[in-house]
Amino acid sequence: MKRFVVLIILPVLLTSTLFAVGELLFDVAIVGLDIMVTAGKGPVTVTLDEEKGPITIGGTGIKPLRRTFEEYDFSTLGYEERLRIYDRLSVPVVWPIVKNITIGFGNGSVLQYDSMGALTGAVLDGASAITLSVGLGIFIGLISVHPDTFSDHLPLFSVGVDLMVAGMIGLGVSRIVQAIIPAVYGLRYNKILREGLGLEKDRSDALRPALGFAPLPTSDGRLQWQVAARVPLQ
């Protein structure tokens, strides 16, 4: 009998340990990906008008971002500075989608400063999980408490099954919705940021036509002028 108990306990302990290690590694991987995606991101402080002083942009949702661009003109900054601001403030799209699908509860939308998207994901997943848990509780309760009179509780059993099915369908629908939200929000956020900074999507404005002159002395002591021009082909 003792051997039988040991044979049962050992696999259970081994399985529990493996699950715990796997969960720990998964959590570490998630944190690592979050750090990698958000590295170098964050609010930026710039000075557009010496009289008004420095302003801070970024780290907020779409509405405050749009309001900032309506109030200030960032076209006075150089191209490289505007491009640096865009690279720092643009939100990721792919990882938030993956995170919302795998983890859910709006965790991916948090990376985009989308409070409404995060709340929507949390509510949808929470409601689905509660529905599934209630149905599973009814199912397990009937099986364990009333195994001999199971046929007398078929209506309640049917309710439990229906709740479990509804919960699983709800989770599936929730993850689909959570995959769409960061895709739409992220692209919209980056578009508003790009337009507010006066940047083209394909960065075709990186090279602008330019013309320069430079004096070039000759061997006989005379002075010639060298002309250099830069013309973008696109």
Buried (B, 14 or more C-beta within 10 A) or exposed (E): EEEEEEEEEEEEEEEEEEEEEEEEEEEEEBEEEBEEBEEEBEEBEBEBEEEEEEBEBBEBBBEEBBEBBEEBEBEEBEBEBBBBBBEBBBBBBEBBBBBBBEBBBBBBBBBBBBEEBBEBBBEBBBBBBEBBEBBBEBBEBBEEEBEEEEEEBEEBBEBBBEBBEBBBEBBEEBBEBBBEBBBEBBEBBBEBBBEBBBBEEEEEBEEEEEEEEEEEEEEEEEEEEEEEEEEEEE
